[in-house]
Amino acid sequence: MARDTPLTTDRDTTGSQPRAHLQGQSPGQSTTGVATSTLPADPGAAHVARNSTMPQPVPSEVANRCKARKLEVERVTHWEDLVHQSSCWDELAGAAIEPNVFYSSFAVLAAMRHLTPPGEPEFLIVRGIDSGAPTDATVWCGFFPFMRFPRYQSIPANTLRFLKHDYCFLCAPLIRKDCAKETLRALTDWLDNARLSILEWTDQPGDGRYAELLTEYFHARGNQPWLSGSHVRALLLSASNADTYIRTNLSGGRIKELRRLERRLTDLGEVQYICVADPRSLATWIDEFLQLEHAGWKGVGQTAIASKAAHQLFFLEFAQEAARRGHLRILALLLDGRPIAIKCNVLAGPGSFAFKITYAEEFAKYSPGQLLEIDNIRRVHAETGIEWMDSCADPIHPMIDTLWGQRRTIRTWVSPVGRWGRFVVAALPLLRWLKRSVRPAQAIAENSL
C-alpha cells in the first residue's frame, strides 16, 4: 500500500447496513455507502446512489413563459398562507440563480412554525402571470422572505430585513435564473411604492453570478448601498478528483498524522464510514445526531439543538422534510457499530450545505470529526452533480479552514429607499465611527476613576 496516497475510503454502494448498529430496522431500511477504512482504495468505486434528487432543469415552456409573462409582486404577511404552495416554491428553488436550502419551503415553514424569528413577516413573491390564464397557471419567479421592523438599529426607519435565525446560514433570495433581471426590476417597482426607508440585504453571497446581479441592481437603482459587514468562510470546490483535492489542501505531514490517528482508532475496534441517504433510515439517524450532540459540551452549555424544545422541533421538521425530498445526507464514523462522529449535509441544486457536525468527546484525541471530514470530501467528489459545499462555518474556523482550501465571501448591504432612507444610509458610516470612538473614551474615563 503506497505510503504517499491520501486518506480514502473503501465504499460499498450496495446499501448494506452496519452489522452492529440499528439492528432492529427492517431490511428495506438501508444505508447508502459503507466504508471500512480511510486508507487508500479504489476511488472509482466510491459512488453514493441517488434517485433523481437533483432539481431538474426548468422546462422550456416555463422558461419561455418567464420571458413573455407579466410579473407581479404579491405581499404575504401570514406565512400560513404559503403552506399549500410548496410545489411552486420547490420548483423555483430548483431553478434559482443562487441555490439556498435555507429559503426552501420546508426550511422557512419550519422556522416560522417553531423559531418565531424577530420582526413581522412580509414575504414578497414575484409571480409570472399570463394574460387570460387561470391563477394556478402562474409560476414563481422570485421569493424574498423579508421581516419588517419599525426601526433600523436605534433609528426610526421602516426596515425590511431578510429572514434570519440561528440555523439560517445564507440569506440569498430565490430568483429564477431565466428571468433574474426582470424579477429584480419587478421588486424595484414594488419598493418604490412601499412605505419603506431601509432594505437590508443580510448575509448575501459576495461571489458568483448572483453577486454580479445584485451589484447591477444597486447601480440601476442609483442609490449607493452601505456595506455593513463582510466575512469569509470555508468553501469546498470539487477538483478533478478527491485525491487531487486532498493533496492540494493538506500537507504530507497532515495526511500522515490523520492516517496514524485512524490506525489507532482501528486498534480499539471495527471502524466504518457510512452515508445514509434512504429516507426510511434517516429518521433514526436524525435522533442519533441529536443525542450525540447533546451528550457533549454543547449539551453542557445549553447550546445543543436538543437543549431547547423549539430548536429541536425545528430541526426535526427541517431534516425530515429534507430527507423526504431526497436532499439530506447523514455521514457517520462508527466504532464497533457505535457512532462517534456524525455530519448532516443538505443538498441544493449543484451545491450542498454542511449543516452540522458533532462527535463523541471521549474519542477527541483520535480526531473523529476530521476523519469524517476526509470521508465527506471523498463523497462530495463521488456524488454526481455536486460542484461545491458551503461549510456554513464561522470565520477562521479552527478545523474546517485547515481541510477546505477555498473561501466564499458573505456580505451584508444596507440599501436606502426614499429620501429618509438615503439620509440614514449616508449617516451610518459616521454613526459607526462615533460609536467605536466613544467606547474607548468611556473605558479610559472609567479606569481613571
Secondary structure, 3 states (H helix, E strand, C coil): CCCCCCCCCCEECCCCCCCCCCCCCCCCCCCEEEECCCCCCCHHHCCCCCCCCCCCCCCHHHHHHHHHCEEEEEEECCHHHHHHHHHHHHHHHHCECCCCHHHCHHHHHHHHHHCCCCCEEEEEEEEEECCCCCHHHCEEEEEEEEEEEEEECCEEEEEEEECCCCCCCCCCCEEEHHHHHHHHHHHHHHHHCCCCCEEEEEEEECCHHHHHHHHHHHHHHCCCCEEEEEEEEEEEECCCCHHHHHHHHCCHHHHHHHHHHHHHHHCCCCEEEEEECCHHHHHHHHHHHHHHHHCCHHHHCCCCHHHCHHHHHHHHHHHHHHHHCCCEEEEEEEECCEEEEEEEEEEECCEEEEEEEEECHHHHHHCHHHHHHHHHHHHHHHCCCCCEEECCCCCCCCCHHHCCCEEEEEEEEEEECHHHHHHHHHHHHHHHHHHHHHHHHHHHHHHHC
